[in-house]
């Protein structure tokens, strides 16, 4: 999770004219293993980010699960990546 945040976060922020502060973002927290990992919790604490905690066993309340991930799957359906380097280059 931390590596994902580092790589995608840097690429996203480098493309934005006005930098976005992580604490200005709304993060959904559903107790998935990557969310509860020690590295993730420490990362969030260092950056003073308070996640929005989702009720257990209620994926229907998570807007990312309902809308965002479906859209991303549709957009990436045809993409094939040969490896980490090719994926990182996008």
N, C-alpha and C positions, 0 to 999 in steps of 0.2 A: 504494500500500500504506500509506504513512504517513497519507494523508488518511483512508483507511478505518479505520485504527487510532484516529485522533483522533475521528472522528465516532461510530463504534460503541462505542469504549472509553468515551467520556464518557457515552453513554446507558446503557451497561451498568453502569458504576460508580455512576451517580447513582441507580440503582434498587436497588442492594445496600445493605442495612443495615450490614453490615460490609464495609469497603472491601477489595478484593482487590489485592494488590501484584503487579505484572507478573512479578516474579522468582519468585513462587510458582506461576506457571502453567507448564504443560508445552507448549512450542511445537515442532511438528514442522517440520523443515527439509529440503526435498527439492531444493534448488538450482533451483527455478523462478525465472524472471526477477524477479518481485517480491521474492523472498527474497534474491537476490544484489545487488539494487540498492544503490547507495551510500547513499542516504537510509535504507534499511532497516537496513543494517549499522551505520550511525552511530547510529540510534535504539536498536538493541539494545546497542551498546557503552555509550552514555550511561546506559542503565538497568541495566547489568550483568546482562544476560540471556544465558544460555548455551542455545542451542537444542539439541534432540535431533536429530542429523543422521541422515537416512535414507540407506540404501545406494542408489547410483544404479540406475536401472531396476528398482526393486522397489516399485511402488505397492501390491502386495499386502500389504506390511508396514506400510503407513500406515493406522492405524485411522480417521483422519478420512476418507480416501478410501473405506474399506470401509463405514463406518457413519454417520458424522455427515453427510456431504454428501448421501447418499441420503435421509436423513431430512429434511434441510433442503429438498431439491428437492421432496419429497412435500408438505411443509407449505406451500411457497410456490408450488406449481403453479398454483393458481387466482388468485393475486395478480397484479394488473397495476398498474404504477406509471406515472404520467403524466410524471414527471421527477424530478430529484434532490431537489427540495423536498418532493414528496409522499413519496418514499422516506425521507428524513431525518426526517419527522414521525412516523414509526411507532415 
